[in-house]
Amino acid sequence: MREQGIIDKVVEGKIVEVAFKRTEACEKCRACHAIEEGLVGVEAVNDIGAKIGDMVEIEIPSQELIKGSLILFLVPVLFMIVGYLVGAEFTSFLGLSNLSEIFGIIFALIFLAISFFISSWYDKNVRQRQALQAHIIKVIPSE
């Protein structure tokens, strides 16, 4: 996803805040924060040396955003389903078929907890790599 905005301030080191007009895409993304009426800001990595007041184009990696969403929302559901099936089969293996539903629920909750650890690990990994961090890709010359 690409947006154009003006560098508002330096946050820390090469991280700057870029302000731009709120669009419909902003409602779904939530990567930005409100600055004032009609304007939103996002922290972006300034590897190209743009200065405060420069009009710039930023890019937020869409593929990583989609991949992260799938992991955060789909993995827990899949783990719960697999956990239930494993728990139900486990009782059959032990010869306790009458307790298959209870064990299915218990295993589903255990697998759900495991999926939260996986999601947490993924989140830390993405933050360390700054995979979802917006980057300034070019300065737009003023006319």
N, C-alpha and C positions, 0 to 999 in steps of 0.2 A: 504494500500500500504506500502510495506516495502523496505527500502534501507539500504545499508551499507556505512558508511563514517567515517571520522576522525574529532574529535572535534577540531575546528579551534580556537575558542576564547569564552570567557565568555561574554555574552551580558549584563545580569543583573540578579543578584541573582541566581536562578536555571535555567535560560534561557541561552542556549549555541548555538553557530552556528556550524552546522555540515556540512562539505564539502564532496561532493562525485562527481563521474563522471556523466556527463550529459548523460541521456538515452533518448530513444524515448518517454517514458512516461512523461518526463519533458516537452515536447512540448505541451502536452494536459493539464497538471495539472496546471502549473503556480503558484504553492505554493512556489517555490524556486526562488532565485535570482542569477544572474550570479556573480561569484567571479572573475574568470579569464578564459582564453581560455580552454574550455572543462570541467570546474568545476562549479558546482552550490552549493549554500549554503541554508540551511533552519534553522530557529530558532526552537529549540526543548527544551522541558522540561526535565531537568536532575534530575530525582527523585532517581536515583540509585547511584549517587556520582561518575560518570565517570570524568576523568581529561582531560585536554588539551593534545592532541596527541593520546588519546585512540581511537582504532577502535571500532565503536559501530554500533548497528543495531537500526534504528528508524522506527517508524510506524506512518503513517498519516491515520487517520480514514476515510476509503473509504465510509462507509454508510452515515456519516454526510455530506461528500462532495457531494454525489449524492442527498441526501435529500435537501441540501442547493441549489443545482443547479435547482432542480425541483421547489422549492419555488420561486427562483429568476426569472426563465424564464416562468414557466407554470402559476403561479398564476396571473400575470398581464394580460396574454392573456385570461384566463378564466373569470377574472373580467370584462374585456372589453366586452366579448360576453354576459355575464349575464347583464351587465349595458345597453347594447344596447337593449336587450330583455325587460328589466324592463322599460326602457324609452319608447319603442314602445307600450307596454301594458298600460303604464300610460296614454298616449294620448288617447287610446281607452276608458279607464275608464272615462276620462274627456270629451269624445265625440269630440276630435280634431284629427280624423284619418288622415287628410291631413297633419298634422305636425309630424307624427310618425317617419319619418326618421330623422328629425332635433332633436327631443327629444331623439331618440335612440342614436345619436352621442353625444349629450350633456351628457347623462347619462353614456355612455361608457367612456367618458373622466373623469367624476367624479369618477366612479368605478376604473378607472386606477389609479387616484391619491390616492384613498383609498388603492389600492394594494401596492403602493410605501410605504405608511406608514406601512403597514403590513410587507413588506420586510425589511424596516429599523428596525422595532422592532425585527424581527427575527435575523437580523445581530447583533444587540446589545446583544441580549440574547446569541447567539452563542459565541460572543467574551467574554462575562462575564464568561461563562462556560468553555471557552477554548476548545470547542468541536472539532475545526479543527486544534488545535495545535499539532504538531508532538511531540512524546514522545520517549525518549530513552528507549528501552526495554531490551537491554543487551549489555555488553561489550564483544567484540570478542577477545579472547586471541591471543597474537602475537605468531607466530610460530618460 
